[in-house]
């Protein structure tokens, strides 16, 4: 079911009442803000003042994560009926993958954009904690959500949504960010285990995504998505960009961790895998953008789904930069800059709409049925 929100009533004034309809989809705002900083740091060149801006984005994402974790704890403590309803709703349950990715994005951002703010040691500790928690949550979601879809949700192909990819992509985020911690763990078995564990997470997520993508594309061929859900088409970019980032990061960290032939093989694989996948990502970006333009012309208004314009695009920025490092081609650096401009525009649109919705109370109100997309 497609929903839109109406403002909170005057009676809903307590903090517990205000978070009754706060769903796990809100973690997407944390992810989108964190990647704005970490993807910016990855760009080929930028002024010192921009590094301050990227660090500020990471700090904001850390604050947002802390606030949202507190609000969601309040939600579970006071509205367990609604929390259970979210788990049993096939349109909401996949967003539990966003909790994992929010933890991982903020943790990884600590070692990239946030290190100059909190220092190297604190960044490593914070990333280690959030990476461990995020990976555990991601693996749990990757099993639990598909299980619920099979035994409780019973959603058919006609209900397929790009959001179904979210719990399956979470382990790929772990695969992309695990290599950042490799230099900070003891050499030998520990480093090799973390590196190859990241590669295993890459394979887990990739194969699961390949099973799901035909359902998503098949749903799209049967007609356009409802207007409010059209931005979720950008979610398909997530596994594409993140997997390209993951193989690049794993190859970067492999030297001296695994035997030389395997390290060299991973370096070759980063290019042989990343180049065609990034090509498909650009094709999907054009297709998704065309659907969004059409939906906008038909009256698409702001919804929290607009945060799909951020994190998935950010993964393509880091994926393009991984290819720039491994191929030496300037064109990938230019592509990363162009994609980052798109990311920044998407973040501004999503953030401004979210702030307006919070101030009006509409985004925390009970949902109501919204019209489907016109043919």
Secondary structure as a PSIPRED ss2 file (coil, helix, strand):
# PSIPRED VFORMAT (PSIPRED V4.0)

   1 X C   1.000  0.000  0.000
   2 X C   1.000  0.000  0.000
   3 X E   0.000  0.000  1.000
   4 X E   0.000  0.000  1.000
   5 X E   0.000  0.000  1.000
   6 X C   1.000  0.000  0.000
   7 X C   1.000  0.000  0.000
   8 X C   1.000  0.000  0.000
   9 X C   1.000  0.000  0.000
  10 X C   1.000  0.000  0.000
  11 X C   1.000  0.000  0.000
  12 X C   1.000  0.000  0.000
  13 X C   1.000  0.000  0.000
  14 X C   1.000  0.000  0.000
  15 X H   0.000  1.000  0.000
  16 X H   0.000  1.000  0.000
  17 X H   0.000  1.000  0.000
  18 X H   0.000  1.000  0.000
  19 X C   1.000  0.000  0.000
  20 X C   1.000  0.000  0.000
  21 X C   1.000  0.000  0.000
  22 X C   1.000  0.000  0.000
  23 X C   1.000  0.000  0.000
  24 X H   0.000  1.000  0.000
  25 X H   0.000  1.000  0.000
  26 X H   0.000  1.000  0.000
  27 X H   0.000  1.000  0.000
  28 X H   0.000  1.000  0.000
  29 X H   0.000  1.000  0.000
  30 X H   0.000  1.000  0.000
  31 X H   0.000  1.000  0.000
  32 X H   0.000  1.000  0.000
  33 X H   0.000  1.000  0.000
  34 X H   0.000  1.000  0.000
  35 X H   0.000  1.000  0.000
  36 X H   0.000  1.000  0.000
  37 X H   0.000  1.000  0.000
  38 X H   0.000  1.000  0.000
  39 X H   0.000  1.000  0.000
  40 X H   0.000  1.000  0.000
  41 X H   0.000  1.000  0.000
  42 X H   0.000  1.000  0.000
  43 X C   1.000  0.000  0.000
  44 X C   1.000  0.000  0.000
  45 X C   1.000  0.000  0.000
  46 X C   1.000  0.000  0.000
  47 X C   1.000  0.000  0.000
  48 X H   0.000  1.000  0.000
  49 X H   0.000  1.000  0.000
  50 X H   0.000  1.000  0.000
  51 X H   0.000  1.000  0.000
  52 X H   0.000  1.000  0.000
  53 X H   0.000  1.000  0.000
  54 X H   0.000  1.000  0.000
  55 X H   0.000  1.000  0.000
  56 X H   0.000  1.000  0.000
  57 X H   0.000  1.000  0.000
  58 X H   0.000  1.000  0.000
  59 X H   0.000  1.000  0.000
  60 X H   0.000  1.000  0.000
  61 X H   0.000  1.000  0.000
  62 X H   0.000  1.000  0.000
  63 X H   0.000  1.000  0.000
  64 X H   0.000  1.000  0.000
  65 X H   0.000  1.000  0.000
  66 X H   0.000  1.000  0.000
  67 X H   0.000  1.000  0.000
  68 X H   0.000  1.000  0.000
  69 X H   0.000  1.000  0.000
  70 X H   0.000  1.000  0.000
  71 X H   0.000  1.000  0.000
  72 X H   0.000  1.000  0.000
  73 X H   0.000  1.000  0.000
  74 X H   0.000  1.000  0.000
  75 X H   0.000  1.000  0.000
  76 X H   0.000  1.000  0.000
  77 X H   0.000  1.000  0.000
  78 X H   0.000  1.000  0.000
  79 X C   1.000  0.000  0.000
  80 X H   0.000  1.000  0.000
  81 X H   0.000  1.000  0.000
  82 X H   0.000  1.000  0.000
  83 X H   0.000  1.000  0.000
  84 X H   0.000  1.000  0.000
  85 X H   0.000  1.000  0.000
  86 X H   0.000  1.000  0.000
  87 X H   0.000  1.000  0.000
  88 X C   1.000  0.000  0.000
  89 X C   1.000  0.000  0.000
  90 X C   1.000  0.000  0.000
  91 X C   1.000  0.000  0.000
  92 X C   1.000  0.000  0.000
  93 X H   0.000  1.000  0.000
  94 X H   0.000  1.000  0.000
  95 X H   0.000  1.000  0.000
  96 X H   0.000  1.000  0.000
  97 X H   0.000  1.000  0.000
  98 X H   0.000  1.000  0.000
  99 X H   0.000  1.000  0.000
 100 X H   0.000  1.000  0.000
 101 X H   0.000  1.000  0.000
 102 X H   0.000  1.000  0.000
 103 X H   0.000  1.000  0.000
 104 X H   0.000  1.000  0.000
 105 X H   0.000  1.000  0.000
 106 X H   0.000  1.000  0.000
 107 X H   0.000  1.000  0.000
 108 X H   0.000  1.000  0.000
 109 X H   0.000  1.000  0.000
 110 X H   0.000  1.000  0.000
 111 X H   0.000  1.000  0.000
 112 X H   0.000  1.000  0.000
 113 X C   1.000  0.000  0.000
 114 X C   1.000  0.000  0.000
 115 X H   0.000  1.000  0.000
 116 X H   0.000  1.000  0.000
 117 X H   0.000  1.000  0.000
 118 X H   0.000  1.000  0.000
 119 X C   1.000  0.000  0.000
 120 X H   0.000  1.000  0.000
 121 X H   0.000  1.000  0.000
 122 X H   0.000  1.000  0.000
 123 X H   0.000  1.000  0.000
 124 X H   0.000  1.000  0.000
 125 X H   0.000  1.000  0.000
 126 X H   0.000  1.000  0.000
 127 X H   0.000  1.000  0.000
 128 X H   0.000  1.000  0.000
 129 X H   0.000  1.000  0.000
 130 X H   0.000  1.000  0.000
 131 X H   0.000  1.000  0.000
 132 X H   0.000  1.000  0.000
 133 X H   0.000  1.000  0.000
 134 X H   0.000  1.000  0.000
 135 X H   0.000  1.000  0.000
 136 X H   0.000  1.000  0.000
 137 X H   0.000  1.000  0.000
 138 X H   0.000  1.000  0.000
 139 X H   0.000  1.000  0.000
 140 X H   0.000  1.000  0.000
 141 X H   0.000  1.000  0.000
 142 X H   0.000  1.000  0.000
 143 X H   0.000  1.000  0.000
 144 X H   0.000  1.000  0.000
 145 X H   0.000  1.000  0.000
 146 X H   0.000  1.000  0.000
 147 X H   0.000  1.000  0.000
 148 X H   0.000  1.000  0.000
 149 X H   0.000  1.000  0.000
 150 X H   0.000  1.000  0.000
 151 X H   0.000  1.000  0.000
 152 X H   0.000  1.000  0.000
 153 X H   0.000  1.000  0.000
 154 X C   1.000  0.000  0.000
 155 X C   1.000  0.000  0.000
 156 X C   1.000  0.000  0.000
 157 X H   0.000  1.000  0.000
 158 X H   0.000  1.000  0.000
 159 X H   0.000  1.000  0.000
 160 X C   1.000  0.000  0.000
 161 X C   1.000  0.000  0.000
 162 X H   0.000  1.000  0.000
 163 X H   0.000  1.000  0.000
 164 X H   0.000  1.000  0.000
 165 X H   0.000  1.000  0.000
 166 X H   0.000  1.000  0.000
 167 X H   0.000  1.000  0.000
 168 X H   0.000  1.000  0.000
 169 X H   0.000  1.000  0.000
 170 X H   0.000  1.000  0.000
 171 X H   0.000  1.000  0.000
 172 X H   0.000  1.000  0.000
 173 X H   0.000  1.000  0.000
 174 X H   0.000  1.000  0.000
 175 X H   0.000  1.000  0.000
 176 X H   0.000  1.000  0.000
 177 X H   0.000  1.000  0.000
 178 X H   0.000  1.000  0.000
 179 X H   0.000  1.000  0.000
 180 X H   0.000  1.000  0.000
 181 X H   0.000  1.000  0.000
 182 X H   0.000  1.000  0.000
 183 X C   1.000  0.000  0.000
 184 X C   1.000  0.000  0.000
 185 X C   1.000  0.000  0.000
 186 X C   1.000  0.000  0.000
 187 X C   1.000  0.000  0.000
 188 X C   1.000  0.000  0.000
 189 X H   0.000  1.000  0.000
 190 X H   0.000  1.000  0.000
 191 X H   0.000  1.000  0.000
 192 X H   0.000  1.000  0.000
 193 X H   0.000  1.000  0.000
 194 X H   0.000  1.000  0.000
 195 X H   0.000  1.000  0.000
 196 X H   0.000  1.000  0.000
 197 X H   0.000  1.000  0.000
 198 X H   0.000  1.000  0.000
 199 X H   0.000  1.000  0.000
 200 X H   0.000  1.000  0.000
 201 X H   0.000  1.000  0.000
 202 X H   0.000  1.000  0.000
 203 X H   0.000  1.000  0.000
 204 X H   0.000  1.000  0.000
 205 X H   0.000  1.000  0.000
 206 X H   0.000  1.000  0.000
 207 X H   0.000  1.000  0.000
 208 X H   0.000  1.000  0.000
 209 X H   0.000  1.000  0.000
 210 X H   0.000  1.000  0.000
 211 X H   0.000  1.000  0.000
 212 X H   0.000  1.000  0.000
 213 X H   0.000  1.000  0.000
 214 X H   0.000  1.000  0.000
 215 X H   0.000  1.000  0.000
 216 X H   0.000  1.000  0.000
 217 X H   0.000  1.000  0.000
 218 X H   0.000  1.000  0.000
 219 X H   0.000  1.000  0.000
 220 X H   0.000  1.000  0.000
 221 X H   0.000  1.000  0.000
 222 X C   1.000  0.000  0.000
 223 X C   1.000  0.000  0.000
 224 X C   1.000  0.000  0.000
 225 X C   1.000  0.000  0.000
 226 X C   1.000  0.000  0.000
 227 X H   0.000  1.000  0.000
 228 X H   0.000  1.000  0.000
 229 X H   0.000  1.000  0.000
 230 X H   0.000  1.000  0.000
 231 X H   0.000  1.000  0.000
 232 X H   0.000  1.000  0.000
 233 X H   0.000  1.000  0.000
 234 X H   0.000  1.000  0.000
 235 X H   0.000  1.000  0.000
 236 X H   0.000  1.000  0.000
 237 X H   0.000  1.000  0.000
 238 X H   0.000  1.000  0.000
 239 X H   0.000  1.000  0.000
 240 X H   0.000  1.000  0.000
 241 X H   0.000  1.000  0.000
 242 X H   0.000  1.000  0.000
 243 X H   0.000  1.000  0.000
 244 X H   0.000  1.000  0.000
 245 X H   0.000  1.000  0.000
 246 X H   0.000  1.000  0.000
 247 X H   0.000  1.000  0.000
 248 X H   0.000  1.000  0.000
 249 X H   0.000  1.000  0.000
 250 X H   0.000  1.000  0.000
 251 X H   0.000  1.000  0.000
 252 X H   0.000  1.000  0.000
 253 X H   0.000  1.000  0.000
 254 X H   0.000  1.000  0.000
 255 X E   0.000  0.000  1.000
 256 X C   1.000  0.000  0.000
 257 X C   1.000  0.000  0.000
 258 X E   0.000  0.000  1.000
 259 X C   1.000  0.000  0.000
 260 X H   0.000  1.000  0.000
 261 X H   0.000  1.000  0.000
 262 X H   0.000  1.000  0.000
 263 X H   0.000  1.000  0.000
 264 X H   0.000  1.000  0.000
 265 X H   0.000  1.000  0.000
 266 X H   0.000  1.000  0.000
 267 X H   0.000  1.000  0.000
 268 X H   0.000  1.000  0.000
 269 X H   0.000  1.000  0.000
 270 X H   0.000  1.000  0.000
 271 X H   0.000  1.000  0.000
 272 X H   0.000  1.000  0.000
 273 X H   0.000  1.000  0.000
 274 X H   0.000  1.000  0.000
 275 X H   0.000  1.000  0.000
 276 X H   0.000  1.000  0.000
 277 X H   0.000  1.000  0.000
 278 X H   0.000  1.000  0.000
 279 X H   0.000  1.000  0.000
 280 X H   0.000  1.000  0.000
 281 X H   0.000  1.000  0.000
 282 X H   0.000  1.000  0.000
 283 X H   0.000  1.000  0.000
 284 X H   0.000  1.000  0.000
 285 X H   0.000  1.000  0.000
 286 X H   0.000  1.000  0.000
 287 X H   0.000  1.000  0.000
 288 X H   0.000  1.000  0.000
 289 X H   0.000  1.000  0.000
 290 X H   0.000  1.000  0.000
 291 X H   0.000  1.000  0.000
 292 X H   0.000  1.000  0.000
 293 X H   0.000  1.000  0.000
 294 X H   0.000  1.000  0.000
 295 X H   0.000  1.000  0.000
 296 X H   0.000  1.000  0.000
 297 X H   0.000  1.000  0.000
 298 X C   1.000  0.000  0.000
 299 X C   1.000  0.000  0.000
 300 X C   1.000  0.000  0.000
 301 X C   1.000  0.000  0.000
 302 X C   1.000  0.000  0.000
 303 X C   1.000  0.000  0.000
 304 X H   0.000  1.000  0.000
 305 X H   0.000  1.000  0.000
 306 X H   0.000  1.000  0.000
 307 X H   0.000  1.000  0.000
 308 X H   0.000  1.000  0.000
 309 X H   0.000  1.000  0.000
 310 X C   1.000  0.000  0.000
 311 X H   0.000  1.000  0.000
 312 X H   0.000  1.000  0.000
 313 X H   0.000  1.000  0.000
 314 X H   0.000  1.000  0.000
 315 X H   0.000  1.000  0.000
 316 X H   0.000  1.000  0.000
 317 X H   0.000  1.000  0.000
 318 X H   0.000  1.000  0.000
 319 X H   0.000  1.000  0.000
 320 X H   0.000  1.000  0.000
 321 X H   0.000  1.000  0.000
 322 X H   0.000  1.000  0.000
 323 X H   0.000  1.000  0.000
 324 X H   0.000  1.000  0.000
 325 X H   0.000  1.000  0.000
 326 X H   0.000  1.000  0.000
 327 X H   0.000  1.000  0.000
 328 X C   1.000  0.000  0.000
 329 X C   1.000  0.000  0.000
 330 X H   0.000  1.000  0.000
 331 X H   0.000  1.000  0.000
 332 X H   0.000  1.000  0.000
 333 X H   0.000  1.000  0.000
 334 X H   0.000  1.000  0.000
 335 X H   0.000  1.000  0.000
 336 X H   0.000  1.000  0.000
 337 X H   0.000  1.000  0.000
 338 X H   0.000  1.000  0.000
 339 X H   0.000  1.000  0.000
 340 X H   0.000  1.000  0.000
 341 X H   0.000  1.000  0.000
 342 X H   0.000  1.000  0.000
 343 X H   0.000  1.000  0.000
 344 X H   0.000  1.000  0.000
 345 X H   0.000  1.000  0.000
 346 X H   0.000  1.000  0.000
 347 X H   0.000  1.000  0.000
 348 X H   0.000  1.000  0.000
 349 X H   0.000  1.000  0.000
 350 X H   0.000  1.000  0.000
 351 X H   0.000  1.000  0.000
 352 X H   0.000  1.000  0.000
 353 X H   0.000  1.000  0.000
 354 X H   0.000  1.000  0.000
 355 X H   0.000  1.000  0.000
 356 X H   0.000  1.000  0.000
 357 X H   0.000  1.000  0.000
 358 X H   0.000  1.000  0.000
 359 X H   0.000  1.000  0.000
 360 X H   0.000  1.000  0.000
 361 X C   1.000  0.000  0.000
 362 X H   0.000  1.000  0.000
 363 X H   0.000  1.000  0.000
 364 X H   0.000  1.000  0.000
 365 X C   1.000  0.000  0.000
 366 X C   1.000  0.000  0.000
 367 X E   0.000  0.000  1.000
 368 X E   0.000  0.000  1.000
 369 X E   0.000  0.000  1.000
 370 X C   1.000  0.000  0.000
 371 X C   1.000  0.000  0.000
 372 X C   1.000  0.000  0.000
 373 X C   1.000  0.000  0.000
 374 X C   1.000  0.000  0.000
 375 X C   1.000  0.000  0.000
